[in-house]
Amino acid sequence: RGGPAGASPRRHLGLPGAPPPPVRPPAGVREESRGVHVVLSTDCSPYQNWQSIASFYGLRRAGHEGPVTRVVSGCPNQDRKDEIVYDFRYMAEADGGRLGVHFTPPFTMKNKYKYANKPGGVYHWMNATGQDGLADDDVLALVDPDMLALRP
């Protein structure tokens, strides 16, 4: 299936050509990171979309081998959701299914306190996906999309 509004692959991100190759971590990376699930809490803006892409590639380049989920809160319409899914589909295919995207409703409060999206979005994701029953030794790392990993 084609991208949003008939866009060629990766065109709406301003990236030429085919999807990028899979990111390979440096040799000798510890396998301990497989037990760490990184969650990126974002809104639906194009700005946080490219930040999420950079954060994901940074995690993999640093050697993180565990799952990564982007929790996206408050997309205004289906077209915007389709663009995000389109962008992340290539990365998820290259990553062997360890990358996920979860959409939530907006959790802004009456006074427009937009920072309620992070706790509300993560709570929604945990309940919707069964992650609310984490084992005692599971690690969940909640990060912002503008954070880049330098090592696992």
Residue pairs with C-beta under 8 A, 6 or more apart in sequence:
3 9
3 11
3 12
3 83
3 86
4 12
4 79
4 82
4 83
4 86
5 79
7 86
9 18
9 19
9 90
10 16
10 17
10 18
10 19
10 87
10 90
12 83
12 86
13 50
13 53
13 87
19 90
19 91
19 93
19 94
20 90
20 91
20 94
21 94
22 94
22 95
23 57
23 60
23 61
23 94
23 95
24 60
25 60
25 61
25 62
25 63
25 64
25 65
25 152
26 63
29 63
29 65
29 152
30 63
30 152
31 65
32 152
33 63
33 64
33 65
33 66
33 152
34 65
34 66
35 66
35 137
35 138
35 139
36 64
36 66
36 139
36 140
36 141
37 66
37 67
37 68
37 69
37 131
37 138
37 139
37 140
37 141
38 59
38 64
38 66
38 67
38 68
38 69
38 141
38 143
39 68
39 69
39 70
39 71
39 122
39 125
39 140
39 141
39 142
39 143
40 52
40 55
40 56
40 68
40 69
40 70
40 71
40 143
40 144
40 145
41 71
41 73
41 117
41 118
41 121
41 122
41 142
41 143
41 144
41 145
42 48
42 49
42 51
42 52
42 70
42 71
42 72
42 73
42 145
43 72
43 73
43 74
43 114
43 117
44 72
44 73
44 74
44 75
44 76
44 80
44 81
44 84
48 145
49 83
49 84
49 87
51 145
51 146
52 70
52 145
53 87
53 88
53 91
54 145
54 148
55 143
55 145
55 146
55 147
55 148
55 149
56 68
56 70
56 91
56 99
57 91
58 148
58 149
58 150
59 68
59 149
60 95
61 149
62 149
62 150
62 151
62 152
63 151
63 152
64 149
64 152
65 98
65 152
66 98
67 98
67 99
67 100
68 95
68 98
68 99
68 100
69 99
69 100
69 101
69 102
69 125
70 84
70 88
70 99
70 100
70 101
70 102
70 145
71 102
71 104
71 121
71 122
71 124
71 125
72 81
72 84
72 101
72 102
72 103
72 104
72 121
73 103
73 104
73 105
73 106
73 107
73 117
73 118
73 120
73 121
73 124
74 104
74 105
74 106
74 107
74 108
74 117
75 81
75 84
75 103
81 103
84 101
85 101
88 99
88 101
91 99
92 98
92 99
92 100
92 101
102 124
102 125
102 128
102 129
104 117
104 120
104 121
104 124
104 125
105 124
106 117
107 116
107 117
107 119
107 120
107 121
107 124
108 114
108 116
108 117
109 116
118 142
122 142
125 131
126 132
131 140
134 140
